[in-house]
């Protein structure tokens, strides 16, 4: 991957970075389930922007990381039903 212009970087970011709401949907988890995955460090933000921890911090997740986690979690969800 060789991103040389701002437009290429923006296009990559729009295709590969997702917010928390999008990430929980991709992972197939509700808000609490996604929060639990973050606390257990199964899912980590790709980037955090903000000076303080909490709601004022913007966290973006790498879509491929969330998709990989969803594949790992999917078999466990089926076996518990």
PDB file with SEQRES, HELIX, SHEET and CRYST1 records, atoms N, CA, C and O in Angstrom:
SEQRES   1 A   81  UNK UNK UNK UNK UNK UNK UNK UNK UNK UNK UNK UNK UNK          
SEQRES   2 A   81  UNK UNK UNK UNK UNK UNK UNK UNK UNK UNK UNK UNK UNK          
SEQRES   3 A   81  UNK UNK UNK UNK UNK UNK UNK UNK UNK UNK UNK UNK UNK          
SEQRES   4 A   81  UNK UNK UNK UNK UNK UNK UNK UNK UNK UNK UNK UNK UNK          
SEQRES   5 A   81  UNK UNK UNK UNK UNK UNK UNK UNK UNK UNK UNK UNK UNK          
SEQRES   6 A   81  UNK UNK UNK UNK UNK UNK UNK UNK UNK UNK UNK UNK UNK          
SEQRES   7 A   81  UNK UNK UNK                                                  
HELIX    1 AA1 UNK A    6  UNK A   16  1                                  11    
HELIX    2 AA2 UNK A   20  UNK A   27  1                                   8    
HELIX    3 AA3 UNK A   31  UNK A   39  1                                   9    
HELIX    4 AA4 UNK A   63  UNK A   79  1                                  17    
SHEET    1 AA1 3 UNK A  17  UNK A  18  0                                        
SHEET    2 AA1 3 UNK A  58  UNK A  62 -1                                        
SHEET    3 AA1 3 UNK A  47  UNK A  49 -1                                        
CRYST1    1.000    1.000    1.000  90.00  90.00  90.00 P 1           1          
ATOM      1  N   UNK A   1       0.854  -1.168   0.000  1.00  0.00           N  
ATOM      2  CA  UNK A   1       0.000   0.000   0.000  1.00  0.00           C  
ATOM      3  C   UNK A   1       0.900   1.231   0.000  1.00  0.00           C  
ATOM      4  O   UNK A   1       1.746   1.408   0.877  1.00  0.00           O  
ATOM      5  N   UNK A   2       0.697   2.059  -0.990  1.00  0.00           N  
ATOM      6  CA  UNK A   2       1.500   3.263  -1.116  1.00  0.00           C  
ATOM      7  C   UNK A   2       0.556   4.450  -1.281  1.00  0.00           C  
ATOM      8  O   UNK A   2       0.129   4.767  -2.391  1.00  0.00           O  
ATOM      9  N   UNK A   3       0.240   5.093  -0.180  1.00  0.00           N  
ATOM     10  CA  UNK A   3      -0.663   6.240  -0.205  1.00  0.00           C  
ATOM     11  C   UNK A   3       0.174   7.507  -0.291  1.00  0.00           C  
ATOM     12  O   UNK A   3       0.967   7.804   0.602  1.00  0.00           O  
ATOM     13  N   UNK A   4      -0.010   8.243  -1.369  1.00  0.00           N  
ATOM     14  CA  UNK A   4       0.849   9.404  -1.571  1.00  0.00           C  
ATOM     15  C   UNK A   4       0.107  10.737  -1.540  1.00  0.00           C  
ATOM     16  O   UNK A   4       0.723  11.781  -1.327  1.00  0.00           O  
ATOM     17  N   UNK A   5      -1.191  10.714  -1.747  1.00  0.00           N  
ATOM     18  CA  UNK A   5      -1.931  11.975  -1.733  1.00  0.00           C  
ATOM     19  C   UNK A   5      -2.965  11.956  -0.608  1.00  0.00           C  
ATOM     20  O   UNK A   5      -3.353  10.894  -0.120  1.00  0.00           O  
ATOM     21  N   UNK A   6      -3.393  13.120  -0.216  1.00  0.00           N  
ATOM     22  CA  UNK A   6      -4.434  13.214   0.812  1.00  0.00           C  
ATOM     23  C   UNK A   6      -5.712  12.510   0.365  1.00  0.00           C  
ATOM     24  O   UNK A   6      -6.410  11.904   1.178  1.00  0.00           O  
ATOM     25  N   UNK A   7      -6.013  12.593  -0.922  1.00  0.00           N  
ATOM     26  CA  UNK A   7      -7.210  11.931  -1.443  1.00  0.00           C  
ATOM     27  C   UNK A   7      -7.103  10.417  -1.289  1.00  0.00           C  
ATOM     28  O   UNK A   7      -8.089   9.766  -0.944  1.00  0.00           O  
ATOM     29  N   UNK A   8      -5.928   9.847  -1.539  1.00  0.00           N  
ATOM     30  CA  UNK A   8      -5.734   8.400  -1.387  1.00  0.00           C  
ATOM     31  C   UNK A   8      -5.853   7.986   0.080  1.00  0.00           C  
ATOM     32  O   UNK A   8      -6.438   6.951   0.398  1.00  0.00           O  
ATOM     33  N   UNK A   9      -5.301   8.793   0.953  1.00  0.00           N  
ATOM     34  CA  UNK A   9      -5.391   8.502   2.389  1.00  0.00           C  
ATOM     35  C   UNK A   9      -6.849   8.568   2.841  1.00  0.00           C  
ATOM     36  O   UNK A   9      -7.309   7.701   3.583  1.00  0.00           O  
ATOM     37  N   UNK A  10      -7.569   9.586   2.398  1.00  0.00           N  
ATOM     38  CA  UNK A  10      -8.978   9.727   2.764  1.00  0.00           C  
ATOM     39  C   UNK A  10      -9.789   8.548   2.233  1.00  0.00           C  
ATOM     40  O   UNK A  10     -10.632   8.012   2.952  1.00  0.00           O  
ATOM     41  N   UNK A  11      -9.553   8.141   1.002  1.00  0.00           N  
ATOM     42  CA  UNK A  11     -10.268   7.003   0.417  1.00  0.00           C  
ATOM     43  C   UNK A  11      -9.988   5.726   1.211  1.00  0.00           C  
ATOM     44  O   UNK A  11     -10.900   4.946   1.485  1.00  0.00           O  
ATOM     45  N   UNK A  12      -8.715   5.517   1.578  1.00  0.00           N  
ATOM     46  CA  UNK A  12      -8.362   4.336   2.378  1.00  0.00           C  
ATOM     47  C   UNK A  12      -9.089   4.373   3.722  1.00  0.00           C  
ATOM     48  O   UNK A  12      -9.652   3.368   4.156  1.00  0.00           O  
ATOM     49  N   UNK A  13      -9.074   5.535   4.377  1.00  0.00           N  
ATOM     50  CA  UNK A  13      -9.710   5.664   5.689  1.00  0.00           C  
ATOM     51  C   UNK A  13     -11.213   5.398   5.602  1.00  0.00           C  
ATOM     52  O   UNK A  13     -11.766   4.702   6.453  1.00  0.00           O  
ATOM     53  N   UNK A  14     -11.868   5.938   4.596  1.00  0.00           N  
ATOM     54  CA  UNK A  14     -13.309   5.737   4.439  1.00  0.00           C  
ATOM     55  C   UNK A  14     -13.652   4.274   4.173  1.00  0.00           C  
ATOM     56  O   UNK A  14     -14.734   3.820   4.546  1.00  0.00           O  
ATOM     57  N   UNK A  15     -12.756   3.537   3.539  1.00  0.00           N  
ATOM     58  CA  UNK A  15     -12.997   2.126   3.221  1.00  0.00           C  
ATOM     59  C   UNK A  15     -12.617   1.183   4.353  1.00  0.00           C  
ATOM     60  O   UNK A  15     -13.160   0.081   4.440  1.00  0.00           O  
ATOM     61  N   UNK A  16     -11.698   1.591   5.221  1.00  0.00           N  
ATOM     62  CA  UNK A  16     -11.118   0.666   6.194  1.00  0.00           C  
ATOM     63  C   UNK A  16     -11.341   1.002   7.658  1.00  0.00           C  
ATOM     64  O   UNK A  16     -11.120   0.148   8.518  1.00  0.00           O  
ATOM     65  N   UNK A  17     -11.770   2.218   7.969  1.00  0.00           N  
ATOM     66  CA  UNK A  17     -11.972   2.608   9.361  1.00  0.00           C  
ATOM     67  C   UNK A  17     -13.461   2.771   9.639  1.00  0.00           C  
ATOM     68  O   UNK A  17     -14.196   3.347   8.837  1.00  0.00           O  
ATOM     69  N   UNK A  18     -13.899   2.253  10.794  1.00  0.00           N  
ATOM     70  CA  UNK A  18     -15.308   2.331  11.165  1.00  0.00           C  
ATOM     71  C   UNK A  18     -15.435   2.801  12.611  1.00  0.00           C  
ATOM     72  O   UNK A  18     -14.535   2.602  13.428  1.00  0.00           O  
ATOM     73  N   UNK A  19     -16.565   3.423  12.906  1.00  0.00           N  
ATOM     74  CA  UNK A  19     -16.792   3.892  14.274  1.00  0.00           C  
ATOM     75  C   UNK A  19     -17.353   2.762  15.133  1.00  0.00           C  
ATOM     76  O   UNK A  19     -17.545   1.646  14.651  1.00  0.00           O  
ATOM     77  N   UNK A  20     -17.608   3.049  16.380  1.00  0.00           N  
ATOM     78  CA  UNK A  20     -18.056   2.023  17.330  1.00  0.00           C  
ATOM     79  C   UNK A  20     -19.387   1.398  16.920  1.00  0.00           C  
ATOM     80  O   UNK A  20     -19.550   0.179  16.975  1.00  0.00           O  
ATOM     81  N   UNK A  21     -20.324   2.225  16.515  1.00  0.00           N  
ATOM     82  CA  UNK A  21     -21.643   1.715  16.124  1.00  0.00           C  
ATOM     83  C   UNK A  21     -21.515   0.772  14.929  1.00  0.00           C  
ATOM     84  O   UNK A  21     -22.110  -0.306  14.918  1.00  0.00           O  
ATOM     85  N   UNK A  22     -20.743   1.179  13.931  1.00  0.00           N  
ATOM     86  CA  UNK A  22     -20.530   0.334  12.761  1.00  0.00           C  
ATOM     87  C   UNK A  22     -19.797  -0.944  13.150  1.00  0.00           C  
ATOM     88  O   UNK A  22     -20.131  -2.028  12.670  1.00  0.00           O  
ATOM     89  N   UNK A  23     -18.802  -0.817  14.016  1.00  0.00           N  
ATOM     90  CA  UNK A  23     -18.002  -1.976  14.428  1.00  0.00           C  
ATOM     91  C   UNK A  23     -18.841  -2.996  15.185  1.00  0.00           C  
ATOM     92  O   UNK A  23     -18.691  -4.199  14.971  1.00  0.00           O  
ATOM     93  N   UNK A  24     -19.719  -2.532  16.065  1.00  0.00           N  
ATOM     94  CA  UNK A  24     -20.552  -3.482  16.810  1.00  0.00           C  
ATOM     95  C   UNK A  24     -21.503  -4.205  15.867  1.00  0.00           C  
ATOM     96  O   UNK A  24     -21.805  -5.381  16.070  1.00  0.00           O  
ATOM     97  N   UNK A  25     -21.974  -3.512  14.842  1.00  0.00           N  
ATOM     98  CA  UNK A  25     -22.849  -4.147  13.847  1.00  0.00           C  
ATOM     99  C   UNK A  25     -22.079  -5.200  13.047  1.00  0.00           C  
ATOM    100  O   UNK A  25     -22.579  -6.306  12.836  1.00  0.00           O  
ATOM    101  N   UNK A  26     -20.871  -4.863  12.602  1.00  0.00           N  
ATOM    102  CA  UNK A  26     -20.033  -5.807  11.855  1.00  0.00           C  
ATOM    103  C   UNK A  26     -19.729  -7.035  12.707  1.00  0.00           C  
ATOM    104  O   UNK A  26     -19.728  -8.159  12.204  1.00  0.00           O  
ATOM    105  N   UNK A  27     -19.473  -6.824  13.986  1.00  0.00           N  
ATOM    106  CA  UNK A  27     -19.145  -7.928  14.896  1.00  0.00           C  
ATOM    107  C   UNK A  27     -20.378  -8.726  15.306  1.00  0.00           C  
ATOM    108  O   UNK A  27     -20.258  -9.827  15.845  1.00  0.00           O  
ATOM    109  N   UNK A  28     -21.561  -8.173  15.053  1.00  0.00           N  
ATOM    110  CA  UNK A  28     -22.790  -8.851  15.444  1.00  0.00           C  
ATOM    111  C   UNK A  28     -23.040  -8.807  16.938  1.00  0.00           C  
ATOM    112  O   UNK A  28     -23.639  -9.719  17.507  1.00  0.00           O  
ATOM    113  N   UNK A  29     -22.573  -7.730  17.573  1.00  0.00           N  
ATOM    114  CA  UNK A  29     -22.704  -7.587  19.024  1.00  0.00           C  
ATOM    115  C   UNK A  29     -23.558  -6.375  19.367  1.00  0.00           C  
ATOM    116  O   UNK A  29     -23.596  -5.401  18.616  1.00  0.00           O  
ATOM    117  N   UNK A  30     -24.239  -6.437  20.498  1.00  0.00           N  
ATOM    118  CA  UNK A  30     -24.933  -5.256  20.989  1.00  0.00           C  
ATOM    119  C   UNK A  30     -23.907  -4.359  21.693  1.00  0.00           C  
ATOM    120  O   UNK A  30     -22.727  -4.700  21.772  1.00  0.00           O  
ATOM    121  N   UNK A  31     -24.366  -3.213  22.200  1.00  0.00           N  
ATOM    122  CA  UNK A  31     -23.459  -2.242  22.819  1.00  0.00           C  
ATOM    123  C   UNK A  31     -22.670  -2.861  23.968  1.00  0.00           C  
ATOM    124  O   UNK A  31     -21.458  -2.671  24.071  1.00  0.00           O  
ATOM    125  N   UNK A  32     -23.368  -3.607  24.833  1.00  0.00           N  
ATOM    126  CA  UNK A  32     -22.711  -4.214  25.996  1.00  0.00           C  
ATOM    127  C   UNK A  32     -21.694  -5.275  25.571  1.00  0.00           C  
ATOM    128  O   UNK A  32     -20.603  -5.362  26.134  1.00  0.00           O  
ATOM    129  N   UNK A  33     -22.060  -6.071  24.585  1.00  0.00           N  
ATOM    130  CA  UNK A  33     -21.145  -7.108  24.098  1.00  0.00           C  
ATOM    131  C   UNK A  33     -19.891  -6.515  23.486  1.00  0.00           C  
ATOM    132  O   UNK A  33     -18.789  -7.025  23.687  1.00  0.00           O  
ATOM    133  N   UNK A  34     -20.065  -5.430  22.735  1.00  0.00           N  
ATOM    134  CA  UNK A  34     -18.909  -4.777  22.126  1.00  0.00           C  
ATOM    135  C   UNK A  34     -18.040  -4.139  23.203  1.00  0.00           C  
ATOM    136  O   UNK A  34     -16.812  -4.199  23.130  1.00  0.00           O  
ATOM    137  N   UNK A  35     -18.677  -3.525  24.210  1.00  0.00           N  
ATOM    138  CA  UNK A  35     -17.924  -2.938  25.328  1.00  0.00           C  
ATOM    139  C   UNK A  35     -17.100  -4.006  26.037  1.00  0.00           C  
ATOM    140  O   UNK A  35     -15.948  -3.772  26.403  1.00  0.00           O  
ATOM    141  N   UNK A  36     -17.693  -5.166  26.223  1.00  0.00           N  
ATOM    142  CA  UNK A  36     -16.991  -6.278  26.873  1.00  0.00           C  
ATOM    143  C   UNK A  36     -15.787  -6.726  26.050  1.00  0.00           C  
ATOM    144  O   UNK A  36     -14.721  -6.994  26.604  1.00  0.00           O  
ATOM    145  N   UNK A  37     -15.953  -6.809  24.739  1.00  0.00           N  
ATOM    146  CA  UNK A  37     -14.846  -7.206  23.863  1.00  0.00           C  
ATOM    147  C   UNK A  37     -13.704  -6.190  23.932  1.00  0.00           C  
ATOM    148  O   UNK A  37     -12.533  -6.565  23.868  1.00  0.00           O  
ATOM    149  N   UNK A  38     -14.042  -4.916  24.061  1.00  0.00           N  
ATOM    150  CA  UNK A  38     -13.019  -3.874  24.186  1.00  0.00           C  
ATOM    151  C   UNK A  38     -12.302  -4.006  25.529  1.00  0.00           C  
ATOM    152  O   UNK A  38     -11.074  -3.960  25.586  1.00  0.00           O  
ATOM    153  N   UNK A  39     -13.068  -4.169  26.604  1.00  0.00           N  
ATOM    154  CA  UNK A  39     -12.468  -4.284  27.943  1.00  0.00           C  
ATOM    155  C   UNK A  39     -11.539  -5.488  28.044  1.00  0.00           C  
ATOM    156  O   UNK A  39     -10.510  -5.427  28.717  1.00  0.00           O  
ATOM    157  N   UNK A  40     -11.902  -6.582  27.376  1.00  0.00           N  
ATOM    158  CA  UNK A  40     -11.067  -7.791  27.400  1.00  0.00           C  
ATOM    159  C   UNK A  40      -9.936  -7.729  26.371  1.00  0.00           C  
ATOM    160  O   UNK A  40      -9.156  -8.669  26.223  1.00  0.00           O  
ATOM    161  N   UNK A  41      -9.869  -6.591  25.661  1.00  0.00           N  
ATOM    162  CA  UNK A  41      -8.818  -6.333  24.670  1.00  0.00           C  
ATOM    163  C   UNK A  41      -8.857  -7.299  23.493  1.00  0.00           C  
ATOM    164  O   UNK A  41      -7.828  -7.598  22.887  1.00  0.00           O  
ATOM    165  N   UNK A  42     -10.062  -7.787  23.173  1.00  0.00           N  
ATOM    166  CA  UNK A  42     -10.239  -8.599  21.972  1.00  0.00           C  
ATOM    167  C   UNK A  42     -10.327  -7.694  20.748  1.00  0.00           C  
ATOM    168  O   UNK A  42      -9.945  -8.079  19.642  1.00  0.00           O  
ATOM    169  N   UNK A  43     -10.834  -6.495  20.967  1.00  0.00           N  
ATOM    170  CA  UNK A  43     -10.926  -5.484  19.913  1.00  0.00           C  
ATOM    171  C   UNK A  43     -10.256  -4.228  20.446  1.00  0.00           C  
ATOM    172  O   UNK A  43     -10.559  -3.764  21.545  1.00  0.00           O  
ATOM    173  N   UNK A  44      -9.337  -3.686  19.648  1.00  0.00           N  
ATOM    174  CA  UNK A  44      -8.630  -2.467  20.056  1.00  0.00           C  
ATOM    175  C   UNK A  44      -8.836  -1.393  18.998  1.00  0.00           C  
ATOM    176  O   UNK A  44      -8.867  -1.698  17.805  1.00  0.00           O  
ATOM    177  N   UNK A  45      -8.977  -0.142  19.418  1.00  0.00           N  
ATOM    178  CA  UNK A  45      -9.095   0.933  18.435  1.00  0.00           C  
ATOM    179  C   UNK A  45      -7.830   1.014  17.584  1.00  0.00           C  
ATOM    180  O   UNK A  45      -6.719   0.824  18.078  1.00  0.00           O  
ATOM    181  N   UNK A  46      -8.018   1.297  16.311  1.00  0.00           N  
ATOM    182  CA  UNK A  46      -6.892   1.517  15.413  1.00  0.00           C  
ATOM    183  C   UNK A  46      -6.287   2.881  15.701  1.00  0.00           C  
ATOM    184  O   UNK A  46      -5.072   3.071  15.636  1.00  0.00           O  
ATOM    185  N   UNK A  47      -7.171   3.832  16.024  1.00  0.00           N  
ATOM    186  CA  UNK A  47      -6.723   5.189  16.331  1.00  0.00           C  
ATOM    187  C   UNK A  47      -7.674   5.816  17.344  1.00  0.00           C  
ATOM    188  O   UNK A  47      -8.885   5.604  17.291  1.00  0.00           O  
ATOM    189  N   UNK A  48      -7.113   6.584  18.259  1.00  0.00           N  
ATOM    190  CA  UNK A  48      -7.887   7.347  19.239  1.00  0.00           C  
ATOM    191  C   UNK A  48      -7.494   8.807  19.094  1.00  0.00           C  
ATOM    192  O   UNK A  48      -6.313   9.154  19.123  1.00  0.00           O  
ATOM    193  N   UNK A  49      -8.499   9.655  18.939  1.00  0.00           N  
ATOM    194  CA  UNK A  49      -8.247  11.079  18.767  1.00  0.00           C  
ATOM    195  C   UNK A  49      -8.958  11.825  19.888  1.00  0.00           C  
ATOM    196  O   UNK A  49     -10.171  11.698  20.052  1.00  0.00           O  
ATOM    197  N   UNK A  50      -8.217  12.586  20.642  1.00  0.00           N  
ATOM    198  CA  UNK A  50      -8.791  13.362  21.741  1.00  0.00           C  
ATOM    199  C   UNK A  50      -7.785  13.491  22.860  1.00  0.00           C  
ATOM    200  O   UNK A  50      -6.866  12.683  22.989  1.00  0.00           O  
ATOM    201  N   UNK A  51      -7.973  14.520  23.666  1.00  0.00           N  
ATOM    202  CA  UNK A  51      -7.044  14.805  24.753  1.00  0.00           C  
ATOM    203  C   UNK A  51      -7.343  14.032  26.024  1.00  0.00           C  
ATOM    204  O   UNK A  51      -6.446  13.767  26.824  1.00  0.00           O  
ATOM    205  N   UNK A  52      -8.609  13.668  26.210  1.00  0.00           N  
ATOM    206  CA  UNK A  52      -9.005  13.019  27.457  1.00  0.00           C  
ATOM    207  C   UNK A  52      -9.722  11.717  27.159  1.00  0.00           C  
ATOM    208  O   UNK A  52     -10.328  11.558  26.099  1.00  0.00           O  
ATOM    209  N   UNK A  53      -9.652  10.785  28.101  1.00  0.00           N  
ATOM    210  CA  UNK A  53     -10.412   9.543  27.981  1.00  0.00           C  
ATOM    211  C   UNK A  53     -11.887   9.852  28.178  1.00  0.00           C  
ATOM    212  O   UNK A  53     -12.243  10.816  28.855  1.00  0.00           O  
ATOM    213  N   UNK A  54     -12.724   9.045  27.597  1.00  0.00           N  
ATOM    214  CA  UNK A  54     -14.161   9.218  27.780  1.00  0.00           C  
ATOM    215  C   UNK A  54     -14.860   9.566  26.488  1.00  0.00           C  
ATOM    216  O   UNK A  54     -14.317   9.354  25.404  1.00  0.00           O  
ATOM    217  N   UNK A  55     -16.071  10.103  26.598  1.00  0.00           N  
ATOM    218  CA  UNK A  55     -16.885  10.344  25.408  1.00  0.00           C  
ATOM    219  C   UNK A  55     -16.321  11.382  24.444  1.00  0.00           C  
ATOM    220  O   UNK A  55     -16.704  11.408  23.275  1.00  0.00           O  
ATOM    221  N   UNK A  56     -15.418  12.234  24.916  1.00  0.00           N  
ATOM    222  CA  UNK A  56     -14.860  13.241  24.010  1.00  0.00           C  
ATOM    223  C   UNK A  56     -13.771  12.665  23.113  1.00  0.00           C  
ATOM    224  O   UNK A  56     -13.311  13.339  22.192  1.00  0.00           O  
ATOM    225  N   UNK A  57     -13.354  11.431  23.368  1.00  0.00           N  
ATOM    226  CA  UNK A  57     -12.342  10.775  22.545  1.00  0.00           C  
ATOM    227  C   UNK A  57     -13.018  10.032  21.401  1.00  0.00           C  
ATOM    228  O   UNK A  57     -13.962   9.270  21.614  1.00  0.00           O  
ATOM    229  N   UNK A  58     -12.529  10.260  20.185  1.00  0.00           N  
ATOM    230  CA  UNK A  58     -13.035   9.545  19.018  1.00  0.00           C  
ATOM    231  C   UNK A  58     -12.163   8.322  18.788  1.00  0.00           C  
ATOM    232  O   UNK A  58     -10.939   8.423  18.706  1.00  0.00           O  
ATOM    233  N   UNK A  59     -12.805   7.170  18.687  1.00  0.00           N  
ATOM    234  CA  UNK A  59     -12.087   5.921  18.437  1.00  0.00           C  
ATOM    235  C   UNK A  59     -12.568   5.330  17.122  1.00  0.00           C  
ATOM    236  O   UNK A  59     -13.770   5.209  16.884  1.00  0.00           O  
ATOM    237  N   UNK A  60     -11.629   4.969  16.282  1.00  0.00           N  
ATOM    238  CA  UNK A  60     -11.952   4.310  15.024  1.00  0.00           C  
ATOM    239  C   UNK A  60     -11.301   2.936  15.022  1.00  0.00           C  
ATOM    240  O   UNK A  60     -10.187   2.757  15.514  1.00  0.00           O  
ATOM    241  N   UNK A  61     -12.014   1.977  14.462  1.00  0.00           N  
ATOM    242  CA  UNK A  61     -11.577   0.584  14.460  1.00  0.00           C  
ATOM    243  C   UNK A  61     -11.277   0.155  13.037  1.00  0.00           C  
ATOM    244  O   UNK A  61     -11.947   0.579  12.095  1.00  0.00           O  
ATOM    245  N   UNK A  62     -10.267  -0.687  12.887  1.00  0.00           N  
ATOM    246  CA  UNK A  62      -9.916  -1.223  11.583  1.00  0.00           C  
ATOM    247  C   UNK A  62     -10.947  -2.291  11.228  1.00  0.00           C  
ATOM    248  O   UNK A  62     -11.107  -3.279  11.945  1.00  0.00           O  
ATOM    249  N   UNK A  63     -11.634  -2.082  10.125  1.00  0.00           N  
ATOM    250  CA  UNK A  63     -12.730  -2.969   9.729  1.00  0.00           C  
ATOM    251  C   UNK A  63     -12.276  -4.425   9.647  1.00  0.00           C  
ATOM    252  O   UNK A  63     -13.004  -5.320  10.076  1.00  0.00           O  
ATOM    253  N   UNK A  64     -11.100  -4.673   9.110  1.00  0.00           N  
ATOM    254  CA  UNK A  64     -10.612  -6.054   8.976  1.00  0.00           C  
ATOM    255  C   UNK A  64     -10.375  -6.703  10.338  1.00  0.00           C  
ATOM    256  O   UNK A  64     -10.581  -7.909  10.481  1.00  0.00           O  
ATOM    257  N   UNK A  65      -9.947  -5.934  11.345  1.00  0.00           N  
ATOM    258  CA  UNK A  65      -9.777  -6.471  12.704  1.00  0.00           C  
ATOM    259  C   UNK A  65     -11.123  -6.904  13.283  1.00  0.00           C  
ATOM    260  O   UNK A  65     -11.235  -7.971  13.887  1.00  0.00           O  
ATOM    261  N   UNK A  66     -12.133  -6.070  13.093  1.00  0.00           N  
ATOM    262  CA  UNK A  66     -13.465  -6.374  13.627  1.00  0.00           C  
ATOM    263  C   UNK A  66     -14.056  -7.582  12.899  1.00  0.00           C  
ATOM    264  O   UNK A  66     -14.689  -8.435  13.522  1.00  0.00           O  
ATOM    265  N   UNK A  67     -13.851  -7.654  11.588  1.00  0.00           N  
ATOM    266  CA  UNK A  67     -14.343  -8.807  10.820  1.00  0.00           C  
ATOM    267  C   UNK A  67     -13.668 -10.097  11.279  1.00  0.00           C  
ATOM    268  O   UNK A  67     -14.322 -11.134  11.385  1.00  0.00           O  
ATOM    269  N   UNK A  68     -12.374 -10.041  11.550  1.00  0.00           N  
ATOM    270  CA  UNK A  68     -11.648 -11.222  12.050  1.00  0.00           C  
ATOM    271  C   UNK A  68     -12.187 -11.650  13.406  1.00  0.00           C  
ATOM    272  O   UNK A  68     -12.374 -12.842  13.652  1.00  0.00           O  
ATOM    273  N   UNK A  69     -12.437 -10.691  14.283  1.00  0.00           N  
ATOM    274  CA  UNK A  69     -12.988 -11.012  15.598  1.00  0.00           C  
ATOM    275  C   UNK A  69     -14.376 -11.635  15.452  1.00  0.00           C  
ATOM    276  O   UNK A  69     -14.705 -12.594  16.151  1.00  0.00           O  
ATOM    277  N   UNK A  70     -15.179 -11.097  14.555  1.00  0.00           N  
ATOM    278  CA  UNK A  70     -16.538 -11.615  14.349  1.00  0.00           C  
ATOM    279  C   UNK A  70     -16.496 -13.075  13.902  1.00  0.00           C  
ATOM    280  O   UNK A  70     -17.343 -13.868  14.311  1.00  0.00           O  
ATOM    281  N   UNK A  71     -15.524 -13.437  13.071  1.00  0.00           N  
ATOM    282  CA  UNK A  71     -15.397 -14.829  12.614  1.00  0.00           C  
ATOM    283  C   UNK A  71     -15.026 -15.753  13.769  1.00  0.00           C  
ATOM    284  O   UNK A  71     -15.487 -16.893  13.823  1.00  0.00           O  
ATOM    285  N   UNK A  72     -14.204 -15.272  14.685  1.00  0.00           N  
ATOM    286  CA  UNK A  72     -13.808 -16.078  15.850  1.00  0.00           C  
ATOM    287  C   UNK A  72     -14.972 -16.265  16.812  1.00  0.00           C  
ATOM    288  O   UNK A  72     -15.139 -17.340  17.388  1.00  0.00           O  
ATOM    289  N   UNK A  73     -15.775 -15.226  16.987  1.00  0.00           N  
ATOM    290  CA  UNK A  73     -16.862 -15.235  17.961  1.00  0.00           C  
ATOM    291  C   UNK A  73     -18.091 -15.986  17.432  1.00  0.00           C  
ATOM    292  O   UNK A  73     -18.846 -16.560  18.216  1.00  0.00           O  
ATOM    293  N   UNK A  74     -18.291 -15.986  16.132  1.00  0.00           N  
ATOM    294  CA  UNK A  74     -19.484 -16.594  15.539  1.00  0.00           C  
ATOM    295  C   UNK A  74     -19.648 -18.070  15.907  1.00  0.00           C  
ATOM    296  O   UNK A  74     -20.747 -18.464  16.298  1.00  0.00           O  
ATOM    297  N   UNK A  75     -18.606 -18.906  15.801  1.00  0.00           N  
ATOM    298  CA  UNK A  75     -18.777 -20.315  16.183  1.00  0.00           C  
ATOM    299  C   UNK A  75     -19.150 -20.492  17.655  1.00  0.00           C  
ATOM    300  O   UNK A  75     -19.925 -21.390  17.985  1.00  0.00           O  
ATOM    301  N   UNK A  76     -18.616 -19.659  18.540  1.00  0.00           N  
ATOM    302  CA  UNK A  76     -18.934 -19.744  19.969  1.00  0.00           C  
ATOM    303  C   UNK A  76     -20.391 -19.400  20.231  1.00  0.00           C  
ATOM    304  O   UNK A  76     -21.045 -20.032  21.061  1.00  0.00           O  
ATOM    305  N   UNK A  77     -20.902 -18.393  19.517  1.00  0.00           N  
ATOM    306  CA  UNK A  77     -22.293 -17.994  19.701  1.00  0.00           C  
ATOM    307  C   UNK A  77     -23.227 -19.138  19.310  1.00  0.00           C  
ATOM    308  O   UNK A  77     -24.227 -19.377  19.987  1.00  0.00           O  
ATOM    309  N   UNK A  78     -22.909 -19.849  18.217  1.00  0.00           N  
ATOM    310  CA  UNK A  78     -23.747 -20.957  17.763  1.00  0.00           C  
ATOM    311  C   UNK A  78     -23.724 -22.108  18.755  1.00  0.00           C  
ATOM    312  O   UNK A  78     -24.755 -22.735  18.995  1.00  0.00           O  
ATOM    313  N   UNK A  79     -22.568 -22.394  19.332  1.00  0.00           N  
ATOM    314  CA  UNK A  79     -22.448 -23.536  20.239  1.00  0.00           C  
ATOM    315  C   UNK A  79     -23.136 -23.298  21.578  1.00  0.00           C  
ATOM    316  O   UNK A  79     -23.441 -24.255  22.289  1.00  0.00           O  
ATOM    317  N   UNK A  80     -23.387 -22.042  21.933  1.00  0.00           N  
ATOM    318  CA  UNK A  80     -24.053 -21.755  23.205  1.00  0.00           C  
ATOM    319  C   UNK A  80     -25.567 -21.740  23.067  1.00  0.00           C  
ATOM    320  O   UNK A  80     -26.273 -21.684  24.074  1.00  0.00           O  
ATOM    321  N   UNK A  81     -26.081 -21.789  21.843  1.00  0.00           N  
ATOM    322  CA  UNK A  81     -27.545 -21.768  21.638  1.00  0.00           C  
ATOM    323  C   UNK A  81     -28.148 -23.132  21.764  1.00  0.00           C  
ATOM    324  O   UNK A  81     -29.361 -23.287  21.621  1.00  0.00           O  
TER     325      UNK A  81                                                      
END                                                                             
